[in-house]
Amino acid sequence: MVSIFRRIALSFRSITQKEVLKPVCGGICLVLSLPPWGFWPLAFLAFAILDQTLKETNGATFRFFTGFGFAVGWIFPGTFWMIALTVPGYFVQGFLFSGLYALSISLIPRSMLRLIALPAAFTLIEAVRYRWPFGGVPLATIAMSQSNSPFGQTARFLGPLFLTAFVIMCGMACAMIWERKWRHAGLIVSVLLLFWGVSTIAPKGSAVSTIDIAIIQGGGEQGTRAINTNEREVFERHVEATGLIQGNPDVVLWPEDVVNLRQLFIDSPERLELSDLAEDLDTWLLAGIFERLDETSNANATVAIGPDGEIYDRYDKVRLVPFGEYVPFRSLIEPFAPEYLPVRDTVPGTAPPNLTLPFGNNAINAGISISWEIFFEDRSRSAIRNGGKILLNPTNGSSYWLRILQTQQVASSQLRAIENGRWVLQAAPTGFSAIINSDGKVMQRTSISEMKVLEGQVELRDGLTIATRVGPLPMITISIISLGAVFIYSRKEH
C-alpha cells in the first residue's frame, strides 16, 4: 500500500513539472483576455498553448492534469471576486469546473482530431456552466473575452456557444501556423472567415422608433453590504441623483433593490415618494425594490410606475444568486455557514421577463434581466422572443470588491445586445451603469462610486437574430455529434 501511494506521489510530482505549468500559463493568458483586463487576442494564444501541450502529452492521467492546470489558471483568477460572496463557493466552483474541463481534455486524442474535439468538448462544458449547478454559474466565460473584439459579432449567428467554438478554433489556427502546417491553418482560417462574414450579414433586427432615457446611479462606497448600509440613505441618494436629469426622458431606470424595504412595497412611504417623483418628471420610472414578504422570504423586483404615479407592471427576478439570494440545501448548510448567509430566501418570480409601458395608443414592451440574469443568454432571449424592443438590466454589485464582476457584467450585457439585436440599459447603484447599442458598443458608462445620470436617445428595435430564434441547441448538437465522430474514428484507428 505504501509503495502504491509513493508511485502516485512521484507520478503527480512528474505531472506538475511537465504537464501543469505550461497549461497554467495558457489559462492565465485566457483570463487576461477577459474583463477587466481585456487583452482579447490572448484568448487565441491561450488555446494555441493548450493545443501544443496536448500534442506533446501522452496518457489520460497526464492529459487530465494538463486540462486541470489550464482551467485553474483561468477560472480561479477570473472568479476571484466570489470570495466576497462565499469563500466555500469560490473554491467549490473553481475545482468543480476545473475538474470538468480536465475530464474533457483527458478524452481528447493527440492526433489532428484534437482540432475538432477540443472546440467541441469546451463548448459542451461551457453549455453545462450556463445551466448547472444551481441553475448555472456562467462566470469568466470564454465568450466574454471577445465582447470588445471584432469577432464578438459572431454571437449574433448562433449565440455565445458559437463564439466559444470560434475563439478556440482561432487558437487552433495559431497552433497550426506555429507548426507550419499551412494546409490545416488555411482550412481553419477559411472556415472562420466564412462564419465571420456570415455573421456580418445575418439578421440583426431594425429600429422602429426611439425614446429618451435616463439611467440613475446614486453612487456610494463600493464593497459595502446591505446589512451595514442605511437603506434610506441609498434611496435618498437615488432621489438626489434623479434630480440631476437635464432633459425630459420618456423612461427613467433605477438600479436593482435600491428601494430596500422591511415591509410590502405597496404600503411603504417610498412607494408614494416614487409616484410623486414620476408625476413631477412626467415619465415612466422603473425602480428596483427589495421587500420582505414575511419572516422567511423576500422579493426582488422591478416595478413600472407611470407618469400618473400608478403602478402598471412588475417583474420579479426569476434566476436567483445561490448563497446570495437563497441558500440551496439550507437545512444542511446553515449549521456550518458563516453569518453572512441570507437569513431569508428570495422567492423567484414566474412571469415572463418583460415590462409593458403604455404610451398613449401604443405600448413599449421592455425586456428585462435583473442583475445576475444578464449572464444567462436564455433569460434575455426569452424576453426578446416575447416581444421585447429593448433590454433592461437593473443590477446591484455594490457588495463586491475589485472590478472583476462589474466589468464582466458589462461584457455580458454587450453579448446579450449583439445576440438579440437590442440596445441594453444597465443601471447600478455604485457602478458600472451603461448604455449599450445593438452592436454591443458601449455608448456611455459611469465610473465606480460616482453619482451620475446617463441620458441619451436609444432605439426600440424589432426582428429576431438567428441566435434569438434557435438558441443554444444547434451548437450543443453539433458539439455532441463532433465528439461522437472523433471517438468512433479514433476507435477505428486503433
C-alpha positions as CSV (number, residue, x, y, z in Angstrom):
1,M,0.0,0.0,0.0
2,V,2.8,2.4,0.9
3,S,4.5,1.7,-2.4
4,I,1.3,2.5,-4.3
5,F,1.0,5.9,-2.7
6,R,4.6,6.5,-3.3
7,R,4.2,5.8,-7.0
8,I,1.1,8.1,-7.1
9,A,3.1,10.9,-5.4
10,L,6.0,10.5,-7.8
11,S,3.7,10.5,-10.8
12,F,1.9,13.7,-9.5
13,R,5.3,15.3,-9.0
14,S,6.3,14.5,-12.6
15,I,2.9,15.7,-13.9
16,T,3.2,19.1,-12.1
17,Q,6.6,19.7,-13.5
18,K,5.8,18.8,-17.1
19,E,2.1,19.0,-17.8
20,V,0.7,21.7,-15.5
21,L,3.0,24.7,-15.5
22,K,2.7,25.3,-19.3
23,P,-1.1,25.0,-19.5
24,V,-1.4,27.1,-16.3
25,C,0.3,29.9,-18.3
26,G,-2.2,29.3,-21.1
27,G,-5.0,29.6,-18.6
28,I,-3.5,32.9,-17.3
29,C,-3.4,34.1,-20.9
30,L,-7.2,33.3,-21.2
31,V,-8.1,35.2,-18.0
32,L,-6.1,38.2,-19.2
33,S,-8.2,38.3,-22.3
34,L,-11.3,38.7,-20.1
35,P,-12.5,41.9,-18.4
36,P,-11.3,43.8,-16.6
37,W,-8.0,43.2,-18.4
38,G,-9.5,42.7,-21.8
39,F,-6.5,41.8,-24.0
40,W,-8.7,39.7,-26.3
41,P,-6.1,38.3,-28.7
42,L,-4.6,36.5,-25.7
43,A,-7.6,34.1,-25.8
44,F,-6.2,32.7,-29.1
45,L,-2.7,32.3,-27.7
46,A,-4.2,30.5,-24.7
47,F,-5.8,27.8,-26.8
48,A,-2.7,27.6,-29.0
49,I,-0.6,26.8,-25.9
50,L,-3.2,24.3,-24.7
51,D,-3.2,22.6,-28.2
52,Q,0.6,22.3,-28.3
53,T,0.7,20.9,-24.8
54,L,-1.9,18.3,-25.7
55,K,0.1,17.3,-28.7
56,E,3.1,16.5,-26.5
57,T,1.2,14.8,-23.7
58,N,0.6,11.0,-23.5
59,G,-1.9,9.2,-21.3
60,A,-5.3,10.1,-20.0
61,T,-3.9,11.0,-16.5
62,F,-1.3,13.3,-17.8
63,R,-3.9,15.0,-20.1
64,F,-6.3,15.3,-17.2
65,F,-3.7,17.4,-15.3
66,T,-3.0,19.4,-18.4
67,G,-6.6,20.4,-18.6
68,F,-6.8,20.9,-14.9
69,G,-3.9,23.3,-14.9
70,F,-5.3,25.3,-17.8
71,A,-8.7,25.7,-16.1
72,V,-7.2,26.6,-12.7
73,G,-5.1,29.3,-14.3
74,W,-8.2,30.7,-15.9
75,I,-11.2,30.2,-13.6
76,F,-9.7,30.9,-10.2
77,P,-8.4,34.4,-11.1
78,G,-11.4,35.1,-13.3
79,T,-13.9,34.5,-10.4
80,F,-11.7,35.8,-7.6
81,W,-14.4,38.4,-6.6
82,M,-16.6,35.4,-5.4
83,I,-14.6,35.3,-2.1
84,A,-16.6,38.4,-1.0
85,L,-19.8,36.4,-1.6
86,T,-18.9,32.9,-0.5
87,V,-15.5,31.5,0.2
88,P,-16.5,27.9,0.1
89,G,-18.5,28.5,-3.1
90,Y,-15.5,30.1,-4.7
91,F,-13.3,27.0,-4.2
92,V,-16.1,24.6,-4.9
93,Q,-17.0,26.1,-8.3
94,G,-13.3,26.6,-9.2
95,F,-12.4,22.9,-8.5
96,L,-15.6,21.6,-9.9
97,F,-15.4,23.3,-13.3
98,S,-11.6,22.8,-13.5
99,G,-12.3,19.1,-13.0
100,L,-14.9,19.1,-15.8
101,Y,-12.6,20.7,-18.3
102,A,-9.8,18.4,-17.2
103,L,-12.1,15.4,-17.7
104,S,-13.0,16.5,-21.2
105,I,-9.3,17.1,-22.0
106,S,-8.4,13.6,-20.9
107,L,-10.6,12.2,-23.6
108,I,-9.2,14.3,-26.5
109,P,-6.8,12.4,-28.8
110,R,-3.3,13.6,-29.6
111,S,-3.9,13.2,-33.3
112,M,-5.1,16.0,-35.6
113,L,-8.6,15.0,-34.5
114,R,-8.0,17.3,-31.5
115,L,-8.7,20.2,-33.8
116,I,-12.3,19.0,-33.8
117,A,-12.5,17.5,-30.4
118,L,-11.1,20.5,-28.3
119,P,-13.6,23.1,-29.5
120,A,-16.5,20.6,-29.2
121,A,-15.5,19.5,-25.7
122,F,-15.1,23.0,-24.3
123,T,-18.3,24.2,-26.0
124,L,-20.2,21.5,-24.2
125,I,-18.6,22.3,-20.8
126,E,-19.4,25.9,-21.3
127,A,-23.0,24.9,-22.1
128,V,-23.0,23.0,-18.8
129,R,-21.8,26.0,-16.9
130,Y,-24.7,28.0,-18.2
131,R,-27.1,25.6,-16.6
132,W,-25.5,23.7,-13.7
133,P,-25.2,23.6,-10.7
134,F,-28.0,25.7,-9.1
135,G,-29.2,26.8,-12.5
136,G,-25.7,27.7,-13.8
137,V,-22.6,29.7,-12.9
138,P,-21.6,31.3,-16.2
139,L,-18.7,33.4,-14.9
140,A,-15.5,34.3,-16.7
141,T,-16.8,32.5,-19.8
142,I,-14.7,32.2,-23.0
143,A,-17.3,34.2,-25.0
144,M,-16.8,37.2,-22.7
145,S,-13.2,37.6,-23.9
146,Q,-14.5,38.8,-27.3
147,S,-17.1,41.3,-26.2
148,N,-15.0,44.2,-27.4
149,S,-13.3,42.4,-30.3
150,P,-14.5,42.4,-34.0
151,F,-15.2,38.7,-33.6
152,G,-17.7,39.3,-30.9
153,Q,-20.3,40.0,-33.6
154,T,-20.4,36.2,-34.5
155,A,-22.5,35.8,-31.4
156,R,-25.4,37.1,-33.5
157,F,-25.2,33.9,-35.6
158,L,-25.5,31.1,-33.0
159,G,-25.0,32.7,-29.7
160,P,-22.3,32.6,-27.1
161,L,-21.5,28.9,-27.6
162,F,-20.8,29.6,-31.2
163,L,-18.5,32.4,-30.2
164,T,-16.8,30.0,-27.7
165,A,-16.0,27.5,-30.5
166,F,-14.9,30.4,-32.8
167,V,-12.4,31.5,-30.2
168,I,-10.9,28.0,-29.7
169,M,-10.7,27.5,-33.5
170,C,-8.8,30.7,-33.8
171,G,-6.4,29.2,-31.2
172,M,-6.1,26.1,-33.3
173,A,-5.3,28.1,-36.3
174,C,-2.5,29.9,-34.4
175,A,-1.1,26.5,-33.3
176,M,-1.1,25.2,-36.9
177,I,0.7,28.3,-38.1
178,W,3.3,27.7,-35.3
179,E,3.7,24.1,-36.6
180,R,3.9,25.4,-40.2
181,K,1.0,23.1,-41.2
182,W,-0.2,25.6,-43.7
183,R,-2.9,23.5,-45.2
184,H,-4.6,22.9,-41.8
185,A,-4.1,26.5,-40.9
186,G,-5.6,27.7,-44.2
187,L,-8.6,25.5,-43.9
188,I,-9.4,26.6,-40.3
189,V,-8.9,30.3,-41.2
190,S,-11.1,29.9,-44.3
191,V,-13.9,28.4,-42.2
192,L,-13.5,31.2,-39.6
193,L,-13.6,33.9,-42.2
194,L,-16.7,32.4,-43.8
195,F,-18.6,32.3,-40.5
196,W,-17.4,35.8,-39.6
197,G,-18.6,37.1,-43.0
198,V,-22.0,35.3,-42.5
199,S,-22.4,36.9,-39.1
200,T,-21.9,40.4,-40.5
201,I,-24.8,40.0,-42.9
202,A,-27.0,37.8,-40.6
203,P,-30.3,39.4,-39.5
204,K,-30.0,41.7,-36.5
205,G,-33.4,43.4,-36.4
206,S,-34.2,47.0,-37.2
207,A,-35.1,50.2,-35.4
208,V,-38.9,51.0,-35.2
209,S,-38.6,54.2,-33.1
210,T,-36.5,56.0,-30.5
211,I,-37.1,57.1,-26.9
212,D,-35.2,59.3,-24.5
213,I,-34.0,57.6,-21.4
214,A,-32.1,58.4,-18.2
215,I,-30.2,55.8,-16.1
216,I,-29.7,56.8,-12.4
217,Q,-26.6,55.9,-10.4
218,G,-26.7,57.1,-6.9
219,G,-23.1,56.4,-6.1
220,G,-21.5,55.5,-2.8
221,E,-18.7,53.4,-1.5
222,Q,-18.0,50.1,-3.3
223,G,-17.7,46.9,-1.3
224,T,-20.5,47.6,1.2
225,R,-23.1,45.0,2.3
226,A,-26.8,45.7,2.8
227,I,-26.5,44.7,6.5
228,N,-24.0,47.5,7.0
229,T,-25.9,50.1,4.9
230,N,-28.5,52.6,5.7
231,E,-31.4,51.6,3.4
232,R,-32.9,55.1,3.5
233,E,-29.6,56.7,2.6
234,V,-29.3,54.6,-0.5
235,F,-32.9,55.5,-1.5
236,E,-32.3,59.2,-1.0
237,R,-29.0,59.2,-3.0
238,H,-31.0,57.9,-6.0
239,V,-33.7,60.5,-5.4
240,E,-31.0,63.2,-5.4
241,A,-29.3,61.8,-8.5
242,T,-32.7,61.8,-10.3
243,G,-32.8,65.5,-9.6
244,L,-29.8,65.9,-11.9
245,I,-31.7,64.9,-15.0
246,Q,-31.3,67.7,-17.6
247,G,-33.8,66.6,-20.3
248,N,-37.3,65.2,-20.4
249,P,-36.8,61.4,-20.6
250,D,-39.6,59.0,-21.5
251,V,-38.2,56.4,-19.2
252,V,-36.0,56.6,-16.1
253,L,-34.3,53.4,-14.9
254,W,-33.2,52.9,-11.3
255,P,-30.8,50.0,-10.3
256,E,-31.8,46.8,-8.6
257,D,-33.1,46.8,-5.0
258,V,-32.1,50.4,-4.1
259,V,-35.6,50.6,-2.6
260,N,-34.9,48.2,0.3
261,L,-38.0,47.7,2.4
262,R,-38.9,46.0,5.7
263,Q,-42.5,45.8,4.5
264,L,-44.5,45.3,1.4
265,F,-43.8,48.0,-1.3
266,I,-47.4,48.9,-1.9
267,D,-47.8,50.0,1.8
268,S,-44.5,51.9,2.1
269,P,-43.9,55.6,2.2
270,E,-41.2,55.1,-0.6
271,R,-44.0,53.9,-2.9
272,L,-45.7,57.3,-2.5
273,E,-42.4,59.2,-3.0
274,L,-41.6,57.3,-6.2
275,S,-45.1,58.0,-7.5
276,D,-44.7,61.7,-6.8
277,L,-41.3,61.6,-8.5
278,A,-42.7,60.0,-11.6
279,E,-45.5,62.6,-11.7
280,D,-43.1,65.5,-11.3
281,L,-40.9,64.3,-14.1
282,D,-43.9,63.2,-16.2
283,T,-42.1,60.0,-17.0
284,W,-42.0,56.2,-16.6
285,L,-40.0,55.4,-13.5
286,L,-38.7,51.8,-13.3
287,A,-37.4,51.2,-9.8
288,G,-35.7,48.1,-8.3
289,I,-37.3,47.1,-5.0
290,F,-36.4,44.5,-2.4
291,E,-39.2,43.8,0.0
292,R,-39.8,41.5,3.0
293,L,-42.8,39.3,2.2
294,D,-42.8,37.5,5.6
295,E,-40.4,36.2,8.2
296,T,-38.8,33.7,5.9
297,S,-39.0,35.2,2.4
298,N,-38.1,38.2,0.3
299,A,-38.9,39.5,-3.2
300,N,-36.6,41.2,-5.7
301,A,-38.5,43.0,-8.4
302,T,-38.6,46.0,-10.7
303,V,-41.9,48.0,-10.8
304,A,-43.1,50.2,-13.5
305,I,-44.6,53.5,-12.3
306,G,-46.4,55.6,-14.8
307,P,-46.4,59.4,-15.3
308,D,-49.6,59.4,-13.3
309,G,-48.0,57.8,-10.3
310,E,-49.8,54.5,-10.7
311,I,-48.0,51.1,-10.8
312,Y,-48.7,49.4,-14.1
313,D,-46.4,46.4,-14.2
314,R,-44.0,44.4,-12.1
315,Y,-41.3,41.8,-12.8
316,D,-39.9,39.6,-10.1
317,K,-36.5,38.2,-10.6
318,V,-36.5,34.5,-11.7
319,R,-32.9,33.4,-11.8
320,L,-31.5,34.0,-8.3
321,V,-28.0,34.0,-7.0
322,P,-27.2,30.9,-5.0
323,F,-25.9,31.7,-1.5
324,G,-26.5,35.4,-2.2
325,E,-30.3,35.5,-2.6
326,Y,-31.2,32.0,-1.4
327,V,-29.4,29.1,0.2
328,P,-29.5,25.7,-1.5
329,F,-29.9,22.8,0.9
330,R,-30.3,25.4,3.7
331,S,-31.1,22.8,6.4
332,L,-27.8,21.0,5.7
333,I,-25.6,24.1,5.2
334,E,-26.9,26.6,7.7
335,P,-25.5,24.9,10.9
336,F,-22.0,25.2,9.4
337,A,-22.5,28.5,7.5
338,P,-20.9,31.9,8.3
339,E,-23.1,34.7,9.4
340,Y,-23.2,36.4,6.0
341,L,-25.6,33.8,4.5
342,P,-29.0,35.4,3.8
343,V,-31.5,35.0,6.7
344,R,-34.5,34.7,4.3
345,D,-34.7,33.2,0.9
346,T,-35.8,35.3,-2.1
347,V,-38.9,33.9,-3.8
348,P,-38.3,33.5,-7.6
349,G,-40.8,35.1,-10.0
350,T,-42.8,33.2,-12.5
351,A,-43.9,35.9,-15.0
352,P,-42.3,36.5,-18.5
353,P,-39.2,38.8,-18.4
354,N,-41.0,41.8,-19.8
355,L,-42.5,45.1,-18.6
356,T,-45.3,46.7,-20.6
357,L,-45.3,50.6,-20.5
358,P,-48.4,52.1,-22.2
359,F,-47.6,55.2,-24.3
360,G,-50.9,56.7,-25.5
361,N,-52.3,54.3,-28.0
362,N,-49.1,52.3,-28.1
363,A,-47.0,50.4,-25.6
364,I,-43.4,49.7,-25.1
365,N,-42.5,46.1,-24.4
366,A,-39.3,46.3,-22.4
367,G,-37.4,43.0,-21.9
368,I,-35.7,42.8,-18.5
369,S,-32.9,40.7,-16.9
370,I,-32.3,41.7,-13.3
371,S,-28.6,41.7,-12.4
372,W,-27.4,38.0,-12.3
373,E,-29.9,37.1,-15.1
374,I,-27.9,39.0,-17.7
375,F,-25.2,36.4,-17.6
376,F,-27.7,33.8,-18.9
377,E,-28.4,34.0,-22.6
378,D,-31.8,32.2,-22.2
379,R,-33.3,35.0,-20.0
380,S,-32.7,37.8,-22.5
381,R,-33.6,35.5,-25.4
382,S,-36.9,34.8,-23.7
383,A,-37.5,38.5,-23.2
384,I,-36.9,39.3,-26.9
385,R,-38.9,36.4,-28.2
386,N,-41.7,37.6,-26.0
387,G,-41.7,40.9,-27.9
388,G,-39.1,43.0,-26.1
389,K,-38.0,46.1,-28.1
390,I,-35.2,46.9,-25.7
391,L,-33.4,45.1,-22.8
392,L,-33.1,46.4,-19.3
393,N,-30.5,45.3,-16.7
394,P,-31.0,46.9,-13.3
395,T,-28.3,45.5,-11.1
396,N,-26.5,45.8,-7.8
397,G,-22.9,44.9,-7.5
398,S,-22.1,47.3,-4.6
399,S,-21.3,44.4,-2.2
400,Y,-18.5,43.0,-4.3
401,W,-14.9,44.2,-4.2
402,L,-12.5,44.7,-7.1
403,R,-13.9,45.3,-10.6
404,I,-13.9,41.8,-12.0
405,L,-17.6,41.1,-11.6
406,Q,-18.7,44.6,-12.7
407,T,-16.7,44.6,-15.9
408,Q,-17.7,41.0,-16.8
409,Q,-21.3,42.1,-16.3
410,V,-20.9,44.9,-18.8
411,A,-19.3,42.3,-21.2
412,S,-22.3,40.1,-20.7
413,S,-24.6,43.0,-21.5
414,Q,-22.6,43.6,-24.7
415,L,-23.0,40.0,-25.7
416,R,-26.7,40.0,-25.0
417,A,-27.1,43.2,-27.1
418,I,-25.3,41.5,-30.1
419,E,-27.1,38.2,-29.8
420,N,-30.5,39.7,-29.7
421,G,-30.0,42.9,-31.8
422,R,-31.3,45.1,-29.0
423,W,-30.0,48.1,-27.0
424,V,-29.2,47.3,-23.4
425,L,-29.6,49.7,-20.5
426,Q,-27.6,48.7,-17.4
427,A,-28.2,50.6,-14.1
428,A,-26.1,50.0,-11.0
429,P,-26.1,51.9,-7.7
430,T,-22.3,52.3,-7.5
431,G,-21.2,51.2,-11.0
432,F,-21.0,50.3,-13.7
433,S,-24.0,51.7,-15.4
434,A,-24.0,51.8,-19.2
435,I,-25.9,52.4,-22.4
436,I,-25.0,49.7,-25.0
437,N,-26.2,49.8,-28.6
438,S,-27.4,46.8,-30.6
439,D,-23.9,46.1,-31.9
440,G,-22.6,45.7,-28.4
441,K,-20.8,49.1,-28.4
442,V,-20.7,50.8,-25.0
443,M,-22.0,54.3,-25.8
444,Q,-21.8,55.7,-22.3
445,R,-20.5,54.2,-19.0
446,T,-20.2,55.5,-15.5
447,S,-17.2,55.2,-13.2
448,I,-17.3,53.3,-9.9
449,S,-18.8,55.1,-6.9
450,E,-19.8,58.3,-8.6
451,M,-23.3,59.9,-8.6
452,K,-24.2,60.3,-12.2
453,V,-27.1,60.3,-14.7
454,L,-26.6,58.8,-18.2
455,E,-29.0,60.4,-20.6
456,G,-29.5,59.6,-24.3
457,Q,-31.7,58.6,-27.1
458,V,-32.0,54.8,-27.7
459,E,-33.6,52.7,-30.3
460,L,-36.6,50.4,-29.9
461,R,-36.0,47.5,-32.2
462,D,-37.9,44.7,-33.8
463,G,-37.0,41.5,-35.6
464,L,-35.1,38.4,-34.4
465,T,-31.5,37.3,-34.9
466,I,-30.6,33.7,-35.7
467,A,-29.3,33.3,-32.2
468,T,-32.5,34.5,-30.7
469,R,-34.6,32.2,-32.9
470,V,-32.6,29.0,-32.4
471,G,-30.9,29.3,-29.0
472,P,-28.1,27.0,-27.9
473,L,-29.4,23.7,-29.1
474,P,-27.7,23.7,-32.6
475,M,-24.2,24.3,-31.0
476,I,-24.8,21.6,-28.4
477,T,-26.0,19.1,-31.0
478,I,-23.0,19.9,-33.3
479,S,-20.6,19.5,-30.4
480,I,-22.0,16.1,-29.4
481,I,-22.0,14.8,-33.0
482,S,-18.4,16.1,-33.5
483,L,-17.2,14.4,-30.3
484,G,-19.0,11.2,-31.2
485,A,-17.5,11.2,-34.7
486,V,-14.0,11.7,-33.2
487,F,-14.5,8.9,-30.7
488,I,-15.7,6.4,-33.4
489,Y,-12.9,7.4,-35.8
490,S,-10.2,7.1,-33.0
491,R,-11.5,3.6,-32.2
492,K,-11.2,2.6,-35.8
493,E,-7.6,3.9,-35.9
494,H,-6.7,1.6,-33.1
